Amino acid sequence: MTENEQRNTSANQTGHKAIEVLASKLDIVDIVSDYMPLVKDGDSWVGECILCGKGNLTVYPTNQNWTCDHCTVEPRHLVGFLTTMFSDE
């Protein structure tokens, strides 16, 4: 592995660790519900996807992730949601 590849791998691992720390300190349901209405559905919360406007966005508080049955936005954690929300601004 080249020195540049090692630096990129290290930075990627640091980024993943930062996302894990954020997820452990923030509640994805609280944050997402600031941008779109959510309704409790069993262990998850559901609302019309504000990212694509075509599907249902489901938020899973137990693993701090979300899915949409239509859009293909990745990654599906809080930082990915917020990055996509504000990417056009």
Summary of the structure (lengths in Angstrom):
residues: 89
radius of gyration: 14.9
end to end distance: 37.2
largest distance: 48.9
contacts: 230
relative contact order: 0.15
helix: 40%
strand: 20%
